[in-house]
């Protein structure tokens, strides 16, 4: 199953985020084949407060490595990180049949 990575910035990390942003984007770009989706988490004022990535892997350890090696993690931007298993029910505007369950 894919994994959702939710990473929340540490308080007062805006300057560090800006400094590491190009490294972070280069890291993600080099691994775009492993991602189903990703992007910034925003507060109600549109300010980045973290990120969300859906990693396409069956291996939780791979998802942990993915976020653990991200420059935002190694550089100290990310504080709290959650890794959640995700079962696709809807994807790309389509309902995904789940084996053994009705598709209605």
N, C-alpha and C positions, 0 to 999 in steps of 0.2 A: 504494500500500500504506500502511496505517497505520504509525505510528511509536511505539515505546515510548521514553519519556523516563525515565531513571533518574537521579535527582539525590541525591547524598550530602551531608549536612550537613558543614560545616567543624567541626573539633574545638572544643569549648567554645562552641557557638553556641546553647545551650538558651535563654538569656535573650533573645537576639535573635529566635529562632524564636517565642517566646511573644509578644514585642512586635509582630511583623509578622504573626502568624497571622490576624487578622481581615482585613487587607488582602489576604493571600494567598487566603483563602477567597472574598472578594468578587471578586477577579480571576478565579478559577476559575468561580465561579457565573455571572459575566457571559459566560463562554465555554463553558458546559456543553454546548452544541450541537456543539462541536468535539471533545468527548472521548467515547471509548467506555468508559473506566474511569479511576479514579485513586484514590490514597490514600497514606497514610503508610507508609514502611518502618520496621519496628520491630526493636529488638534483642531478645534472649531475655528481657529483663526488661520488655518492653512499652514502652520509651522510643523516641520518634521519633528516627530517625537519617537521614531523608531522605524522598524521595517517588517514586512511580511514576505516570505518566500515559500512557495510550494515546490519542494524538491521531489523529483520523480525517482524514487529508490525504494526498494523493498527492505533496505537495511538501515535501521535506526542509527547505527554507528556511523554510517556514511553521512546522514543528515547532521549528526553532531560534529563530524569533521568539517562539513561544509560551512557551518556557521562558526565553528571554532577557529578556522583559518581565515575568516573574513577580516580584512583590515579594520573594520569598525569594531570587531571583537578584540583583536590583538592590540589595537590602538587605544582601547578604553572608552569607546563611544557607547557601546551596548552594555547595559547593566543586566536587568532581568531578561532571561531568554527562556521561552517555552518551545518544546518540540512536541507536536501533537500528531498522532496518526490520523489520516484523512481517508475516508471511503467516499469515492466519487459517486454521487447519485445524480447530479446534474453537472454537465461540463460542456463548455462551448455551445451553450444554448440547447443542449440535447439531454434527454433523460438517459442515463446509463443503466441498462438492465443489470440487476444483481441476481446471480445464480440462486435459484431456489425461491425467489420472490416474484410475485406478480409485477408486471411492468406498467400497470395502470397508474 
